Amino acid sequence: MSISNCKQCHRLYIRQQSFYCDSCRQTQDRHFMEVRQFLRTNPNSTVLDIHQQTGIPIAKLLEMRKDDFVPFRR
Ligand SMILES: [Zn+2]
């Protein structure tokens, strides 16, 4: 067990597997589910498409891709 800064809100939290604190992880999970859901029906979407349809900020989407969460196209 170690203390770490949340990657999103920079608050200190007790680090387990996630880079995020609990509340940010919940938001992250929700975004992740939304994007997954969206990509299931729109497999060839770009970041911009996803942003426009889900309202999730582009920076957030790029971060998710960087973290290897979501395999969408450029
Ligand atoms: Zn956080």
N, CA, C, O and the ligand as a Tripos MOL2 file, in Angstrom:
@<TRIPOS>MOLECULE
protein
  297   295    75     0     0
PROTEIN
NO_CHARGES

@<TRIPOS>ATOM
      1 N           0.8370   -1.1920    0.0000 N.3       1 MET1
      2 CA          0.0000    0.0000    0.0000 C.3       1 MET1
      3 C           0.8750    1.2460    0.0000 C.2       1 MET1
      4 O           1.8300    1.3340    0.7710 O.2       1 MET1
      5 N           0.5600    2.1960   -0.8470 N.am      2 SER2
      6 CA          1.3420    3.4280   -0.8730 C.3       2 SER2
      7 C           0.4510    4.6310   -1.1740 C.2       2 SER2
      8 O          -0.6390    4.5010   -1.7310 O.2       2 SER2
      9 N           0.9390    5.7760   -0.7990 N.am      3 ILE3
     10 CA          0.1980    7.0100   -1.0310 C.3       3 ILE3
     11 C           0.6560    7.6020   -2.3520 C.2       3 ILE3
     12 O           1.8470    7.6110   -2.6660 O.2       3 ILE3
     13 N          -0.2930    8.0900   -3.1120 N.am      4 SER4
     14 CA          0.0580    8.6210   -4.4170 C.3       4 SER4
     15 C          -0.8490    9.8020   -4.7540 C.2       4 SER4
     16 O          -1.9000    9.9850   -4.1400 O.2       4 SER4
     17 N          -0.4340   10.5950   -5.7270 N.am      5 ASN5
     18 CA         -1.2980   11.6720   -6.1990 C.3       5 ASN5
     19 C          -2.1920   11.1640   -7.3100 C.2       5 ASN5
     20 O          -1.7330   10.5130   -8.2490 O.2       5 ASN5
     21 N          -3.4680   11.4690   -7.1930 N.am      6 CYS6
     22 CA         -4.3950   11.0980   -8.2510 C.3       6 CYS6
     23 C          -3.9760   11.7740   -9.5490 C.2       6 CYS6
     24 O          -3.6670   12.9660   -9.5720 O.2       6 CYS6
     25 N          -3.9700   11.0100  -10.6120 N.am      7 LYS7
     26 CA         -3.5420   11.5040  -11.9090 C.3       7 LYS7
     27 C          -4.4940   12.5770  -12.4480 C.2       7 LYS7
     28 O          -4.1130   13.4170  -13.2640 O.2       7 LYS7
     29 N          -5.7240   12.5240  -11.9760 N.am      8 GLN8
     30 CA         -6.7290   13.4480  -12.4710 C.3       8 GLN8
     31 C          -6.8540   14.7080  -11.6160 C.2       8 GLN8
     32 O          -6.6990   15.8170  -12.1270 O.2       8 GLN8
     33 N          -7.1300   14.5490  -10.3270 N.am      9 CYS9
     34 CA         -7.4100   15.7150   -9.4750 C.3       9 CYS9
     35 C          -6.2360   16.0640   -8.5730 C.2       9 CYS9
     36 O          -6.2720   17.0720   -7.8660 O.2       9 CYS9
     37 N          -5.1990   15.2380   -8.5930 N.am     10 HIS10
     38 CA         -3.9570   15.4840   -7.8640 C.3      10 HIS10
     39 C          -4.1030   15.4380   -6.3430 C.2      10 HIS10
     40 O          -3.1930   15.8250   -5.6100 O.2      10 HIS10
     41 N          -5.2450   14.9660   -5.8840 N.am     11 ARG11
     42 CA         -5.3660   14.7490   -4.4480 C.3      11 ARG11
     43 C          -4.5760   13.5070   -4.0560 C.2      11 ARG11
     44 O          -4.3550   12.6060   -4.8660 O.2      11 ARG11
     45 N          -4.1600   13.4830   -2.8020 N.am     12 LEU12
     46 CA         -3.4980   12.2790   -2.3170 C.3      12 LEU12
     47 C          -4.5210   11.1770   -2.0780 C.2      12 LEU12
     48 O          -5.6260   11.4340   -1.5990 O.2      12 LEU12
     49 N          -4.1560    9.9950   -2.4030 N.am     13 TYR13
     50 CA         -5.0460    8.8730   -2.1260 C.3      13 TYR13
     51 C          -4.1920    7.6310   -1.9130 C.2      13 TYR13
     52 O          -3.0010    7.6110   -2.2240 O.2      13 TYR13
     53 N          -4.8190    6.6170   -1.3850 N.am     14 ILE14
     54 CA         -4.0980    5.3690   -1.1700 C.3      14 ILE14
     55 C          -4.1380    4.5530   -2.4490 C.2      14 ILE14
     56 O          -5.1960    4.1440   -2.9250 O.2      14 ILE14
     57 N          -2.9840    4.3400   -2.9710 N.am     15 ARG15
     58 CA         -2.8970    3.7180   -4.2710 C.3      15 ARG15
     59 C          -3.0840    2.2070   -4.2050 C.2      15 ARG15
     60 O          -2.4300    1.4980   -3.4410 O.2      15 ARG15
     61 N          -4.0220    1.7450   -5.0580 N.am     16 GLN16
     62 CA         -4.1450    0.3100   -5.2140 C.3      16 GLN16
     63 C          -3.7450   -0.0510   -6.6380 C.2      16 GLN16
     64 O          -2.5540   -0.0500   -6.9480 O.2      16 GLN16
     65 N          -4.7010   -0.3620   -7.5190 N.am     17 GLN17
     66 CA         -4.2670   -0.6300   -8.8890 C.3      17 GLN17
     67 C          -4.3890    0.5730   -9.7970 C.2      17 GLN17
     68 O          -3.7690    0.6390  -10.8580 O.2      17 GLN17
     69 N          -5.1960    1.5180   -9.3650 N.am     18 SER18
     70 CA         -5.5520    2.6040  -10.2520 C.3      18 SER18
     71 C          -4.6160    3.7940  -10.1190 C.2      18 SER18
     72 O          -3.9680    3.9820   -9.0890 O.2      18 SER18
     73 N          -4.5570    4.6020  -11.1860 N.am     19 PHE19
     74 CA         -3.8270    5.8580  -11.1270 C.3      19 PHE19
     75 C          -4.7000    6.9750  -10.5660 C.2      19 PHE19
     76 O          -4.2480    8.1080  -10.4070 O.2      19 PHE19
     77 N          -5.9530    6.6450  -10.2670 N.am     20 TYR20
     78 CA         -6.9060    7.6590   -9.8610 C.3      20 TYR20
     79 C          -7.4760    7.3740   -8.4720 C.2      20 TYR20
     80 O          -7.5290    6.2300   -8.0220 O.2      20 TYR20
     81 N          -7.8970    8.4490   -7.8110 N.am     21 CYS21
     82 CA         -8.5760    8.2620   -6.5350 C.3      21 CYS21
     83 C          -9.9660    7.6790   -6.7980 C.2      21 CYS21
     84 O         -10.3880    7.5710   -7.9500 O.2      21 CYS21
     85 N         -10.6680    7.3090   -5.7420 N.am     22 ASP22
     86 CA        -11.9530    6.6310   -5.9210 C.3      22 ASP22
     87 C         -12.9620    7.4170   -6.7400 C.2      22 ASP22
     88 O         -13.5940    6.8720   -7.6450 O.2      22 ASP22
     89 N         -13.1140    8.7120   -6.4200 N.am     23 SER23
     90 CA        -14.1510    9.4650   -7.1140 C.3      23 SER23
     91 C         -13.7770    9.6720   -8.5780 C.2      23 SER23
     92 O         -14.6430    9.6210   -9.4510 O.2      23 SER23
     93 N         -12.4970    9.9040   -8.8540 N.am     24 CYS24
     94 CA        -12.0840   10.0650  -10.2480 C.3      24 CYS24
     95 C         -12.1910    8.7390  -11.0000 C.2      24 CYS24
     96 O         -12.5110    8.7020  -12.1880 O.2      24 CYS24
     97 N         -11.9200    7.6800  -10.2950 N.am     25 ARG25
     98 CA        -12.0100    6.3760  -10.9450 C.3      25 ARG25
     99 C         -13.4440    6.0650  -11.3520 C.2      25 ARG25
    100 O         -13.6900    5.4700  -12.4010 O.2      25 ARG25
    101 N         -14.3810    6.4740  -10.5100 N.am     26 GLN26
    102 CA        -15.7840    6.2680  -10.8670 C.3      26 GLN26
    103 C         -16.1660    7.0480  -12.1200 C.2      26 GLN26
    104 O         -16.8410    6.5320  -13.0110 O.2      26 GLN26
    105 N         -15.7200    8.3060  -12.1680 N.am     27 THR27
    106 CA        -15.9700    9.1160  -13.3580 C.3      27 THR27
    107 C         -15.3170    8.4740  -14.5770 C.2      27 THR27
    108 O         -15.9140    8.3630  -15.6480 O.2      27 THR27
    109 N         -14.0820    8.0610  -14.3770 N.am     28 GLN28
    110 CA        -13.3210    7.4190  -15.4400 C.3      28 GLN28
    111 C         -14.0390    6.1580  -15.9540 C.2      28 GLN28
    112 O         -14.1590    5.9370  -17.1590 O.2      28 GLN28
    113 N         -14.4980    5.3620  -15.0210 N.am     29 ASP29
    114 CA        -15.2130    4.1420  -15.3940 C.3      29 ASP29
    115 C         -16.4610    4.4500  -16.1950 C.2      29 ASP29
    116 O         -16.7830    3.7720  -17.1700 O.2      29 ASP29
    117 N         -17.1540    5.4860  -15.7620 N.am     30 ARG30
    118 CA        -18.3860    5.8480  -16.4560 C.3      30 ARG30
    119 C         -18.0740    6.3100  -17.8820 C.2      30 ARG30
    120 O         -18.7470    5.9190  -18.8350 O.2      30 ARG30
    121 N         -17.0550    7.1390  -18.0060 N.am     31 HIS31
    122 CA        -16.6330    7.5800  -19.3380 C.3      31 HIS31
    123 C         -16.2180    6.3900  -20.1970 C.2      31 HIS31
    124 O         -16.5710    6.2810  -21.3720 O.2      31 HIS31
    125 N         -15.4680    5.5220  -19.5740 N.am     32 PHE32
    126 CA        -14.9850    4.3420  -20.2760 C.3      32 PHE32
    127 C         -16.1520    3.4990  -20.8170 C.2      32 PHE32
    128 O         -16.1290    3.0510  -21.9630 O.2      32 PHE32
    129 N         -17.1550    3.2960  -19.9810 N.am     33 MET33
    130 CA        -18.3270    2.5360  -20.3990 C.3      33 MET33
    131 C         -19.0640    3.2340  -21.5390 C.2      33 MET33
    132 O         -19.5020    2.6030  -22.5010 O.2      33 MET33
    133 N         -19.1850    4.5460  -21.4040 N.am     34 GLU34
    134 CA        -19.8660    5.3140  -22.4440 C.3      34 GLU34
    135 C         -19.1430    5.1740  -23.7890 C.2      34 GLU34
    136 O         -19.7660    4.9590  -24.8280 O.2      34 GLU34
    137 N         -17.8310    5.3010  -23.7410 N.am     35 VAL35
    138 CA        -17.0460    5.2200  -24.9680 C.3      35 VAL35
    139 C         -17.1200    3.8150  -25.5620 C.2      35 VAL35
    140 O         -17.2790    3.6430  -26.7700 O.2      35 VAL35
    141 N         -17.0040    2.8280  -24.6990 N.am     36 ARG36
    142 CA        -17.1080    1.4370  -25.1590 C.3      36 ARG36
    143 C         -18.4520    1.1890  -25.8570 C.2      36 ARG36
    144 O         -18.5360    0.5990  -26.9340 O.2      36 ARG36
    145 N         -19.4840    1.6700  -25.1840 N.am     37 GLN37
    146 CA        -20.8260    1.5240  -25.7130 C.3      37 GLN37
    147 C         -20.9560    2.2130  -27.0790 C.2      37 GLN37
    148 O         -21.5120    1.6660  -28.0320 O.2      37 GLN37
    149 N         -20.4270    3.4120  -27.1250 N.am     38 PHE38
    150 CA        -20.4940    4.1900  -28.3620 C.3      38 PHE38
    151 C         -19.7380    3.4880  -29.4920 C.2      38 PHE38
    152 O         -20.2190    3.4180  -30.6230 O.2      38 PHE38
    153 N         -18.5640    2.9770  -29.1770 N.am     39 LEU39
    154 CA        -17.7490    2.3200  -30.1970 C.3      39 LEU39
    155 C         -18.3540    1.0010  -30.6610 C.2      39 LEU39
    156 O         -18.0860    0.5400  -31.7710 O.2      39 LEU39
    157 N         -19.1500    0.4150  -29.8260 N.am     40 ARG40
    158 CA        -19.8050   -0.8280  -30.2140 C.3      40 ARG40
    159 C         -20.7890   -0.5750  -31.3540 C.2      40 ARG40
    160 O         -20.9040   -1.3750  -32.2830 O.2      40 ARG40
    161 N         -21.4880    0.5410  -31.2670 N.am     41 THR41
    162 CA        -22.4400    0.8660  -32.3290 C.3      41 THR41
    163 C         -21.8040    1.6830  -33.4570 C.2      41 THR41
    164 O         -22.3190    1.7160  -34.5750 O.2      41 THR41
    165 N         -20.6740    2.3450  -33.1530 N.am     42 ASN42
    166 CA        -19.9940    3.1660  -34.1600 C.3      42 ASN42
    167 C         -18.5070    2.8250  -34.2020 C.2      42 ASN42
    168 O         -17.6730    3.6100  -33.7520 O.2      42 ASN42
    169 N         -18.1790    1.6590  -34.7400 N.am     43 PRO43
    170 CA        -16.8320    1.1060  -34.5900 C.3      43 PRO43
    171 C         -15.7000    1.9610  -35.1660 C.2      43 PRO43
    172 O         -14.5740    1.8900  -34.6750 O.2      43 PRO43
    173 N         -15.9700    2.7560  -36.1800 N.am     44 ASN44
    174 CA        -14.8740    3.4910  -36.8060 C.3      44 ASN44
    175 C         -14.8320    4.9640  -36.4260 C.2      44 ASN44
    176 O         -14.3900    5.8060  -37.2070 O.2      44 ASN44
    177 N         -15.2850    5.2590  -35.2470 N.am     45 SER45
    178 CA        -15.3590    6.6500  -34.8290 C.3      45 SER45
    179 C         -13.9900    7.2620  -34.5580 C.2      45 SER45
    180 O         -13.0490    6.5830  -34.1470 O.2      45 SER45
    181 N         -13.9140    8.5470  -34.7990 N.am     46 THR46
    182 CA        -12.7110    9.2850  -34.4380 C.3      46 THR46
    183 C         -12.9020    9.8770  -33.0430 C.2      46 THR46
    184 O         -13.9910    9.8300  -32.4700 O.2      46 THR46
    185 N         -11.8200   10.4310  -32.5200 N.am     47 VAL47
    186 CA        -11.9030   11.0980  -31.2200 C.3      47 VAL47
    187 C         -12.9730   12.1830  -31.2510 C.2      47 VAL47
    188 O         -13.7500   12.3420  -30.3100 O.2      47 VAL47
    189 N         -12.9920   12.9230  -32.3550 N.am     48 LEU48
    190 CA        -13.9470   14.0150  -32.4880 C.3      48 LEU48
    191 C         -15.3880   13.5050  -32.4740 C.2      48 LEU48
    192 O         -16.2510   14.0960  -31.8240 O.2      48 LEU48
    193 N         -15.6440   12.4290  -33.1770 N.am     49 ASP49
    194 CA        -16.9860   11.8330  -33.1810 C.3      49 ASP49
    195 C         -17.4180   11.4800  -31.7640 C.2      49 ASP49
    196 O         -18.5250   11.8030  -31.3330 O.2      49 ASP49
    197 N         -16.5290   10.8200  -31.0590 N.am     50 ILE50
    198 CA        -16.8600   10.3730  -29.6990 C.3      50 ILE50
    199 C         -17.1150   11.5670  -28.7980 C.2      50 ILE50
    200 O         -18.0580   11.5860  -28.0070 O.2      50 ILE50
    201 N         -16.2530   12.5570  -28.9380 N.am     51 HIS51
    202 CA        -16.4220   13.7800  -28.1520 C.3      51 HIS51
    203 C         -17.7870   14.4200  -28.4220 C.2      51 HIS51
    204 O         -18.4980   14.7930  -27.4880 O.2      51 HIS51
    205 N         -18.1420   14.5420  -29.6800 N.am     52 GLN52
    206 CA        -19.3950   15.1940  -30.0310 C.3      52 GLN52
    207 C         -20.6040   14.4040  -29.5540 C.2      52 GLN52
    208 O         -21.6160   14.9870  -29.1660 O.2      52 GLN52
    209 N         -20.5030   13.0950  -29.5810 N.am     53 GLN53
    210 CA        -21.6460   12.2760  -29.2130 C.3      53 GLN53
    211 C         -21.7670   12.0260  -27.7090 C.2      53 GLN53
    212 O         -22.8740   11.9110  -27.1820 O.2      53 GLN53
    213 N         -20.6350   11.9440  -27.0290 N.am     54 THR54
    214 CA        -20.7010   11.6090  -25.6070 C.3      54 THR54
    215 C         -20.5190   12.8260  -24.7100 C.2      54 THR54
    216 O         -20.9160   12.8030  -23.5450 O.2      54 THR54
    217 N         -19.9130   13.9050  -25.2530 N.am     55 GLY55
    218 CA        -19.6650   15.0930  -24.4470 C.3      55 GLY55
    219 C         -18.4490   14.9680  -23.5380 C.2      55 GLY55
    220 O         -18.1810   15.8620  -22.7350 O.2      55 GLY55
    221 N         -17.7200   13.8770  -23.6580 N.am     56 ILE56
    222 CA        -16.5010   13.7060  -22.8700 C.3      56 ILE56
    223 C         -15.3950   14.5730  -23.5020 C.2      56 ILE56
    224 O         -15.2000   14.5360  -24.7160 O.2      56 ILE56
    225 N         -14.6850   15.3390  -22.6890 N.am     57 PRO57
    226 CA        -13.6460   16.2210  -23.2430 C.3      57 PRO57
    227 C         -12.6050   15.4610  -24.0690 C.2      57 PRO57
    228 O         -12.2530   14.3250  -23.7520 O.2      57 PRO57
    229 N         -12.1240   16.1000  -25.1220 N.am     58 ILE58
    230 CA        -11.1590   15.4590  -26.0050 C.3      58 ILE58
    231 C          -9.8820   15.0750  -25.2600 C.2      58 ILE58
    232 O          -9.3250   13.9970  -25.4670 O.2      58 ILE58
    233 N          -9.4330   15.9700  -24.3960 N.am     59 ALA59
    234 CA         -8.2160   15.6770  -23.6150 C.3      59 ALA59
    235 C          -8.3730   14.3760  -22.8320 C.2      59 ALA59
    236 O          -7.4490   13.5710  -22.7170 O.2      59 ALA59
    237 N          -9.5760   14.2080  -22.3010 N.am     60 LYS60
    238 CA         -9.8890   13.0070  -21.5360 C.3      60 LYS60
    239 C          -9.8490   11.7620  -22.4310 C.2      60 LYS60
    240 O          -9.3270   10.7140  -22.0510 O.2      60 LYS60
    241 N         -10.4070   11.9120  -23.6070 N.am     61 LEU61
    242 CA        -10.4310   10.7880  -24.5470 C.3      61 LEU61
    243 C          -9.0160   10.4020  -24.9710 C.2      61 LEU61
    244 O          -8.6800    9.2210  -25.0670 O.2      61 LEU61
    245 N          -8.1980   11.4200  -25.2220 N.am     62 LEU62
    246 CA         -6.8190   11.1360  -25.6260 C.3      62 LEU62
    247 C          -6.0600   10.4490  -24.4980 C.2      62 LEU62
    248 O          -5.2430    9.5570  -24.7250 O.2      62 LEU62
    249 N          -6.3470   10.8810  -23.2950 N.am     63 GLU63
    250 CA         -5.7110   10.2670  -22.1460 C.3      63 GLU63
    251 C          -6.1310    8.7990  -22.0060 C.2      63 GLU63
    252 O          -5.3190    7.9280  -21.6950 O.2      63 GLU63
    253 N          -7.4180    8.5560  -22.2430 N.am     64 MET64
    254 CA         -7.9070    7.1820  -22.1800 C.3      64 MET64
    255 C          -7.2310    6.3160  -23.2200 C.2      64 MET64
    256 O          -6.9190    5.1510  -22.9730 O.2      64 MET64
    257 N          -7.0080    6.9030  -24.3950 N.am     65 ARG65
    258 CA         -6.3620    6.1200  -25.4330 C.3      65 ARG65
    259 C          -4.9070    5.8420  -25.0570 C.2      65 ARG65
    260 O          -4.3910    4.7430  -25.2580 O.2      65 ARG65
    261 N          -4.2660    6.8680  -24.5090 N.am     66 LYS66
    262 CA         -2.8830    6.7200  -24.1030 C.3      66 LYS66
    263 C          -2.7440    5.6360  -23.0480 C.2      66 LYS66
    264 O          -1.7820    4.8680  -23.0400 O.2      66 LYS66
    265 N          -3.7120    5.5910  -22.1710 N.am     67 ASP67
    266 CA         -3.7160    4.5690  -21.1350 C.3      67 ASP67
    267 C          -4.1550    3.2080  -21.6690 C.2      67 ASP67
    268 O          -4.2320    2.2210  -20.9370 O.2      67 ASP67
    269 N          -4.4420    3.1900  -22.9760 N.am     68 ASP68
    270 CA         -4.7640    1.9250  -23.6100 C.3      68 ASP68
    271 C          -6.1330    1.3830  -23.2440 C.2      68 ASP68
    272 O          -6.3810    0.1810  -23.3370 O.2      68 ASP68
    273 N          -7.0120    2.2710  -22.8300 N.am     69 PHE69
    274 CA         -8.3540    1.8390  -22.4880 C.3      69 PHE69
    275 C          -9.1750    1.5560  -23.7320 C.2      69 PHE69
    276 O          -9.9190    0.5770  -23.7960 O.2      69 PHE69
    277 N          -9.0280    2.4270  -24.7170 N.am     70 VAL70
    278 CA         -9.9690    2.4160  -25.8200 C.3      70 VAL70
    279 C          -9.2450    2.4010  -27.1710 C.2      70 VAL70
    280 O          -8.4130    3.2660  -27.4460 O.2      70 VAL70
    281 N          -9.5570    1.4480  -27.9750 N.am     71 PRO71
    282 CA         -8.8720    1.3120  -29.2520 C.3      71 PRO71
    283 C          -9.5330    2.0650  -30.4010 C.2      71 PRO71
    284 O          -9.7500    1.4880  -31.4670 O.2      71 PRO71
    285 N          -9.8540    3.3270  -30.2070 N.am     72 PHE72
    286 CA        -10.4800    4.0300  -31.3260 C.3      72 PHE72
    287 C          -9.4340    4.6410  -32.2580 C.2      72 PHE72
    288 O          -8.2470    4.7380  -31.9460 O.2      72 PHE72
    289 N          -9.9430    5.0400  -33.4050 N.am     73 ARG73
    290 CA         -9.0450    5.5770  -34.4230 C.3      73 ARG73
    291 C          -8.6500    7.0170  -34.1430 C.2      73 ARG73
    292 O          -9.2540    7.6830  -33.3030 O.2      73 ARG73
    293 N          -7.6390    7.4900  -34.8460 N.am     74 ARG74
    294 CA         -7.2380    8.8860  -34.7720 C.3      74 ARG74
    295 C          -8.2240    9.7670  -35.4860 C.2      74 ARG74
    296 O          -8.0470   10.9840  -35.5280 O.2      74 ARG74
    297 ZN         -8.9270   12.0970   -8.1800 Zn       75 ZN75
@<TRIPOS>BOND
     1     1     2 1
     2     2     3 1
     3     3     4 2
     4     3     5 am
     5     5     6 1
     6     6     7 1
     7     7     8 2
     8     7     9 am
     9     9    10 1
    10    10    11 1
    11    11    12 2
    12    11    13 am
    13    13    14 1
    14    14    15 1
    15    15    16 2
    16    15    17 am
    17    17    18 1
    18    18    19 1
    19    19    20 2
    20    19    21 am
    21    21    22 1
    22    22    23 1
    23    23    24 2
    24    23    25 am
    25    25    26 1
    26    26    27 1
    27    27    28 2
    28    27    29 am
    29    29    30 1
    30    30    31 1
    31    31    32 2
    32    31    33 am
    33    33    34 1
    34    34    35 1
    35    35    36 2
    36    35    37 am
    37    37    38 1
    38    38    39 1
    39    39    40 2
    40    39    41 am
    41    41    42 1
    42    42    43 1
    43    43    44 2
    44    43    45 am
    45    45    46 1
    46    46    47 1
    47    47    48 2
    48    47    49 am
    49    49    50 1
    50    50    51 1
    51    51    52 2
    52    51    53 am
    53    53    54 1
    54    54    55 1
    55    55    56 2
    56    55    57 am
    57    57    58 1
    58    58    59 1
    59    59    60 2
    60    59    61 am
    61    61    62 1
    62    62    63 1
    63    63    64 2
    64    63    65 am
    65    65    66 1
    66    66    67 1
    67    67    68 2
    68    67    69 am
    69    69    70 1
    70    70    71 1
    71    71    72 2
    72    71    73 am
    73    73    74 1
    74    74    75 1
    75    75    76 2
    76    75    77 am
    77    77    78 1
    78    78    79 1
    79    79    80 2
    80    79    81 am
    81    81    82 1
    82    82    83 1
    83    83    84 2
    84    83    85 am
    85    85    86 1
    86    86    87 1
    87    87    88 2
    88    87    89 am
    89    89    90 1
    90    90    91 1
    91    91    92 2
    92    91    93 am
    93    93    94 1
    94    94    95 1
    95    95    96 2
    96    95    97 am
    97    97    98 1
    98    98    99 1
    99    99   100 2
   100    99   101 am
   101   101   102 1
   102   102   103 1
   103   103   104 2
   104   103   105 am
   105   105   106 1
   106   106   107 1
   107   107   108 2
   108   107   109 am
   109   109   110 1
   110   110   111 1
   111   111   112 2
   112   111   113 am
   113   113   114 1
   114   114   115 1
   115   115   116 2
   116   115   117 am
   117   117   118 1
   118   118   119 1
   119   119   120 2
   120   119   121 am
   121   121   122 1
   122   122   123 1
   123   123   124 2
   124   123   125 am
   125   125   126 1
   126   126   127 1
   127   127   128 2
   128   127   129 am
   129   129   130 1
   130   130   131 1
   131   131   132 2
   132   131   133 am
   133   133   134 1
   134   134   135 1
   135   135   136 2
   136   135   137 am
   137   137   138 1
   138   138   139 1
   139   139   140 2
   140   139   141 am
   141   141   142 1
   142   142   143 1
   143   143   144 2
   144   143   145 am
   145   145   146 1
   146   146   147 1
   147   147   148 2
   148   147   149 am
   149   149   150 1
   150   150   151 1
   151   151   152 2
   152   151   153 am
   153   153   154 1
   154   154   155 1
   155   155   156 2
   156   155   157 am
   157   157   158 1
   158   158   159 1
   159   159   160 2
   160   159   161 am
   161   161   162 1
   162   162   163 1
   163   163   164 2
   164   163   165 am
   165   165   166 1
   166   166   167 1
   167   167   168 2
   168   167   169 am
   169   169   170 1
   170   170   171 1
   171   171   172 2
   172   171   173 am
   173   173   174 1
   174   174   175 1
   175   175   176 2
   176   175   177 am
   177   177   178 1
   178   178   179 1
   179   179   180 2
   180   179   181 am
   181   181   182 1
   182   182   183 1
   183   183   184 2
   184   183   185 am
   185   185   186 1
   186   186   187 1
   187   187   188 2
   188   187   189 am
   189   189   190 1
   190   190   191 1
   191   191   192 2
   192   191   193 am
   193   193   194 1
   194   194   195 1
   195   195   196 2
   196   195   197 am
   197   197   198 1
   198   198   199 1
   199   199   200 2
   200   199   201 am
   201   201   202 1
   202   202   203 1
   203   203   204 2
   204   203   205 am
   205   205   206 1
   206   206   207 1
   207   207   208 2
   208   207   209 am
   209   209   210 1
   210   210   211 1
   211   211   212 2
   212   211   213 am
   213   213   214 1
   214   214   215 1
   215   215   216 2
   216   215   217 am
   217   217   218 1
   218   218   219 1
   219   219   220 2
   220   219   221 am
   221   221   222 1
   222   222   223 1
   223   223   224 2
   224   223   225 am
   225   225   226 1
   226   226   227 1
   227   227   228 2
   228   227   229 am
   229   229   230 1
   230   230   231 1
   231   231   232 2
   232   231   233 am
   233   233   234 1
   234   234   235 1
   235   235   236 2
   236   235   237 am
   237   237   238 1
   238   238   239 1
   239   239   240 2
   240   239   241 am
   241   241   242 1
   242   242   243 1
   243   243   244 2
   244   243   245 am
   245   245   246 1
   246   246   247 1
   247   247   248 2
   248   247   249 am
   249   249   250 1
   250   250   251 1
   251   251   252 2
   252   251   253 am
   253   253   254 1
   254   254   255 1
   255   255   256 2
   256   255   257 am
   257   257   258 1
   258   258   259 1
   259   259   260 2
   260   259   261 am
   261   261   262 1
   262   262   263 1
   263   263   264 2
   264   263   265 am
   265   265   266 1
   266   266   267 1
   267   267   268 2
   268   267   269 am
   269   269   270 1
   270   270   271 1
   271   271   272 2
   272   271   273 am
   273   273   274 1
   274   274   275 1
   275   275   276 2
   276   275   277 am
   277   277   278 1
   278   278   279 1
   279   279   280 2
   280   279   281 am
   281   281   282 1
   282   282   283 1
   283   283   284 2
   284   283   285 am
   285   285   286 1
   286   286   287 1
   287   287   288 2
   288   287   289 am
   289   289   290 1
   290   290   291 1
   291   291   292 2
   292   291   293 am
   293   293   294 1
   294   294   295 1
   295   295   296 2
@<TRIPOS>SUBSTRUCTURE
     1 MET1         2 RESIDUE 1 A MET
     2 SER2         6 RESIDUE 1 A SER
     3 ILE3        10 RESIDUE 1 A ILE
     4 SER4        14 RESIDUE 1 A SER
     5 ASN5        18 RESIDUE 1 A ASN
     6 CYS6        22 RESIDUE 1 A CYS
     7 LYS7        26 RESIDUE 1 A LYS
     8 GLN8        30 RESIDUE 1 A GLN
     9 CYS9        34 RESIDUE 1 A CYS
    10 HIS10       38 RESIDUE 1 A HIS
    11 ARG11       42 RESIDUE 1 A ARG
    12 LEU12       46 RESIDUE 1 A LEU
    13 TYR13       50 RESIDUE 1 A TYR
    14 ILE14       54 RESIDUE 1 A ILE
    15 ARG15       58 RESIDUE 1 A ARG
    16 GLN16       62 RESIDUE 1 A GLN
    17 GLN17       66 RESIDUE 1 A GLN
    18 SER18       70 RESIDUE 1 A SER
    19 PHE19       74 RESIDUE 1 A PHE
    20 TYR20       78 RESIDUE 1 A TYR
    21 CYS21       82 RESIDUE 1 A CYS
    22 ASP22       86 RESIDUE 1 A ASP
    23 SER23       90 RESIDUE 1 A SER
    24 CYS24       94 RESIDUE 1 A CYS
    25 ARG25       98 RESIDUE 1 A ARG
    26 GLN26      102 RESIDUE 1 A GLN
    27 THR27      106 RESIDUE 1 A THR
    28 GLN28      110 RESIDUE 1 A GLN
    29 ASP29      114 RESIDUE 1 A ASP
    30 ARG30      118 RESIDUE 1 A ARG
    31 HIS31      122 RESIDUE 1 A HIS
    32 PHE32      126 RESIDUE 1 A PHE
    33 MET33      130 RESIDUE 1 A MET
    34 GLU34      134 RESIDUE 1 A GLU
    35 VAL35      138 RESIDUE 1 A VAL
    36 ARG36      142 RESIDUE 1 A ARG
    37 GLN37      146 RESIDUE 1 A GLN
    38 PHE38      150 RESIDUE 1 A PHE
    39 LEU39      154 RESIDUE 1 A LEU
    40 ARG40      158 RESIDUE 1 A ARG
    41 THR41      162 RESIDUE 1 A THR
    42 ASN42      166 RESIDUE 1 A ASN
    43 PRO43      170 RESIDUE 1 A PRO
    44 ASN44      174 RESIDUE 1 A ASN
    45 SER45      178 RESIDUE 1 A SER
    46 THR46      182 RESIDUE 1 A THR
    47 VAL47      186 RESIDUE 1 A VAL
    48 LEU48      190 RESIDUE 1 A LEU
    49 ASP49      194 RESIDUE 1 A ASP
    50 ILE50      198 RESIDUE 1 A ILE
    51 HIS51      202 RESIDUE 1 A HIS
    52 GLN52      206 RESIDUE 1 A GLN
    53 GLN53      210 RESIDUE 1 A GLN
    54 THR54      214 RESIDUE 1 A THR
    55 GLY55      218 RESIDUE 1 A GLY
    56 ILE56      222 RESIDUE 1 A ILE
    57 PRO57      226 RESIDUE 1 A PRO
    58 ILE58      230 RESIDUE 1 A ILE
    59 ALA59      234 RESIDUE 1 A ALA
    60 LYS60      238 RESIDUE 1 A LYS
    61 LEU61      242 RESIDUE 1 A LEU
    62 LEU62      246 RESIDUE 1 A LEU
    63 GLU63      250 RESIDUE 1 A GLU
    64 MET64      254 RESIDUE 1 A MET
    65 ARG65      258 RESIDUE 1 A ARG
    66 LYS66      262 RESIDUE 1 A LYS
    67 ASP67      266 RESIDUE 1 A ASP
    68 ASP68      270 RESIDUE 1 A ASP
    69 PHE69      274 RESIDUE 1 A PHE
    70 VAL70      278 RESIDUE 1 A VAL
    71 PRO71      282 RESIDUE 1 A PRO
    72 PHE72      286 RESIDUE 1 A PHE
    73 ARG73      290 RESIDUE 1 A ARG
    74 ARG74      294 RESIDUE 1 A ARG
    75 ZN75       297 GROUP 0 **** ****
